[in-house]
Amino acid sequence: MKFNTIPFLKDAKNAKLIHEGFSEDEKWKIDECYLLRFYPKSNIETLTWQANLIEQAYESGCQVPNVYDLGVWEEIPYMIVDYVKGKNAELMMDKLTEDEQYELGKEVGELLTKLHAVPIAESSVCWEELWTKRVERLSPQYKEIFQSSSRHLSVLDFIKDNLVLMANRPVAIQHYDLHPANIIVKHKKLVGMIDWQKITIADPYHEFYKMEYFTTPISQAYARGIIDGYHQDGVPTLFWQLHRLYAAIHIISAEVWGHQVALDQKDKLMRHTLRTLDEWDDFKREIPSWYNSNH
């Protein structure tokens, strides 16, 4: 086995390349027990910081993989974690009833509540400043793309009018890639959350920013379950105000990325953008239609 020079894997017998997933990272299943992941675009300092966050979540009882080892192999940083057995929720969704999808979503929402409650050291992140600068950087590129579409350009005005909502927001550990394919299911129940390569510190409500792109198209019932599981005492108005803002900012990010970097994803992202605009009625709605449909 070619990874036997990694001390933790010196007695490993079998390594199988994993082809699933959207990331360019190379992933291997080791002896049906461990996941070996290489991070060619990262460095060992960043990986160590992320591993510490994952360990804090694991030690707090969250359903996340345990970290066993990290290091550098042939000049590429790697991490070894638990291999979580089961099927990803995106593949399983059409095998679940709508009620089962909703209940699975609630389990995910409850996990996120626990994750966001994990104690962390005070962070120096100035959330409002960080995102104001990002919006300012992306806006000219977005305007260039949609210069003849008043509907798309109105998103910028909405964002500008609502950036103040980010002031003094708390920060917490974030999975930061909330997508049904990153949720592992067994016997219709949540087993765990995988693919932690984007783990970071951010506003807890920002965790949901991709919801309209990668979750509601797969299952609105599951998406509603996540929101209800996360807010068991009722969804506060501030959550919807911030989620609406983050959904709008994600449109800018996604479209600039799709037109300038991920050209093969451009058409798909544009469809997601139009769906998001429809679900929020061009951000005139206070709550998106996908949540209200059964509430």
N, C-alpha and C positions, 0 to 999 in steps of 0.2 A: 504494500500500500504506500503510495508516493508521499503521504503526509507523515510517515513514521518519524521523520526528523523533528517534528513538533513534539516536545517532551510529553505533553498530556495525551498524545495519540500514539505513543510508542508501542502500545499493545493492541491497537485497533486492527481489525481484520478486514473491514469492508468499507469502501467509500463509493457513494453513488451521487452523480451530479444531478442537481435539481433544476429542471427547466422552467417550472412555473414562476410566475411573478413578473412585474413590470420593471424591476430594477436591473441595472447592468451588472450588479455585484454577482460574483461567482459564489454559488452555495452548494454545499455537499452534505449529504446525510451519512453520518458515520455510525456503523453498527446498529442502525435503527434506534439509536439513543441520543445522539448529539447532532447539532447543526454547526457546521464549520462555514463561516461566511467571510469572504475577502472584501476589503474596502479599498479599491485602487484609487478612489478619489478623496480619501480621507488621510489622516495622519494619526500616529499612535497617541498623541496628546488628546486630540478630540475624541478618539475611540475610548480612551481611558475615562474621560469625563462622562461619556454616554454610558459606559459600562457601570460606573458608579450610580448613575440615576436608575438604571435597570435593577441593580442590586437593592437600592433603597425601596423600589416598588415591590420587588420579590419579598424582601424581609418584612414589608408591611402587610403581606398576605394577599397581594394582588395576583390575579391569574396571568402571570407573565413568566417567560422562561428564566431559569437560573443561569447566571454567567459562571462558566468554569475556568475559562482561560482567555487571555488575549496576548497578542505579541505581533511579531513581524516574521513572515515566511517568504523567502526569496524577494525581499524588499517591499512586500505588500502587507499592510496591516490586516490582522484577522481577529475574529472573536469566535469563541466556542460556547454555545448555549444548549439548553435542552432542545431536542427535537420533539415538537408537540404533535402528537398523533391525532388524526381525525380528518375531516373534510372542511375545506374553507366554505364560509357561509354563502358566497356568491354561487358556488356550484350546487349547494344544497337548497337554496331558497325555493326553487320551483317544486321541491319535494315536501315542502312544509305548507300547511294550511295558513290562511291569513292570520288566524289567531296564534298559531305557533310562531309565525314570523314576528308578530308583535311581542310575544313573550320572550323570544330570543333577543330582540332589540332591548327589552327591559333589562335583561341580564347584562348586556353590553353597557347600557347606561349606568347601571349600578356599579359595574367594574370601573367605569370612568370616574364616577363619584369618589370611589375609594382611591384611585390613582391620583386624582387632583388634590386629595386630602393628605397625601404623603408629605411629612414635614421636610422642608428644604431650607438651606441657609439663605439669608436675605440676598436677593439678587439686585444687581446694579442696573438691570434692564429698565430703561425709560420707554415704556411701551408706546405711548402716544408719539413721542419723538421719532422712534424707530420706524413706525408705520407711516407717519406723515412724510418722512424723507423718502420712503419707498414709493408712496403714491406720487410724490413730486417727480421722482425719477422715471416712473413708468408712464405717467400721463401723456407726455409728448409723443411717445411711441404709439400709445393707444389711439390718440387723436389722429395720427398719420394713417392708421389702419382703417378707422371708421369715420373719416372726415366727411363723408356724404350721408351718414346715418344719424339723424338726430336722436333716434331711440337709443342707440349705443352711447352716444355722447352724453346723454342725460345722466348716465351712470356717474360720470365725473362730478357733475353738480351735486348729485345726491351725496356722494362720498365727502365732498368738501364741506357740505352743510352739517355732516354728522361726525366728523373726526373728533370733535370735542368729547364724544362719548368714551373715548379710550383713556381719558385723563384719570390717573390714579388707579388704574386697574391692577388687581393682584396678579401674581404669576405663580405657576405650578408646573409640575412635571407633565409633559404632554407626549402622547404617542406620536401625534402630528401627521399620521397618515391613516385616518379613520376611513376604512374602506371594507366592505363585506369580505373581500378576498383575504384580509388580514385577521379575520375572526375564524377560529377553528371550532368546529361543532362535532359532537359525538352523541348519538341517541337523541338528537334534536335539542341538545343542551350545550351551552357554552363551555368549552374546555379551556380556552385561553386566547390571548391576543399575541400575534407574531409580527415579524418584520419591524424591528425597533430601530432601523438604521437612521430614522429621522428624529428620534427622541430628543427633546429639547425642553427649555423653560419658556413658558408663554402664558398669556391670559387664558384661564380655564375655558372661557367661552369660545376662544379661537379654535379649540379642538374640532369644532363642528363645521368649519368653514367650507369644506368640500362636499357637504351633505347633498346639495342640489345637483352636483355633477356626478358623483359616484355611488350614492346610496339610494336616493329617491327613485332613480330610473330602474333600479333593481327591485325595490320593495318599499312602498310608502308605509305599509303597516310596520315593517321592521324599523324604518326611520322614526315613525311616531313612538314606537316602543323605546328607542334609545332616548328620546327627549323626555318621555314620561318616567323612565327608569332613573334618569339622571336627576330629575326634579320631582321627587316623590310627594312633596308638599304643594305641588302646583308650579307651573312655569311662570317665573316672574317677568314682568313687562321688560325689564332691563335686558334679560336674556334675548328676547326677540329683537329689541333695538340693536343690540350688538351683533347678533347673528346676521341680521339683515345688512348691517354695515360690512361685516366680514365677507358675506356672500357677494356683495357688490365689488369689494376690493379684489376678491378672487377672480372675478370676471376679467378685470384689467390684467392681472398676473397671467391667467391662463391664456388669454388672447395674444398677449405679447409673446409669451413662450411658444404658443402654437404657430404664430406667424414668423417668428425669427429663429426658433431652435427646433422644435418638434414638428416639422412641416408635415410629416406623415399623420400627425394627430390633429391637424388644423381643422378639417371638416367636422370631425367628431366633437372637438371642443366648441366649435361654433354652434353645433346643435345643442350641446349642454348649456351654452350661454343663453340661447333663445328660450330653452325650457325654463331656466332660472328666471329670466325676465317675465315669462308668462306666469310662473308660480307666484311671483311677488307683484304682478301687475306693474312692472317697471318701477318697483320699490315704492309704490303707493300704498300697498297693503301693509298692515301692521303685523300680520301673521300669514305665513305662506299657505297657499291653497292645499298643498299636499298634507299639511298637518290638520287643517280644519275639515278635511273631507269626511272624517269619521268622528269628529268631536262636536 
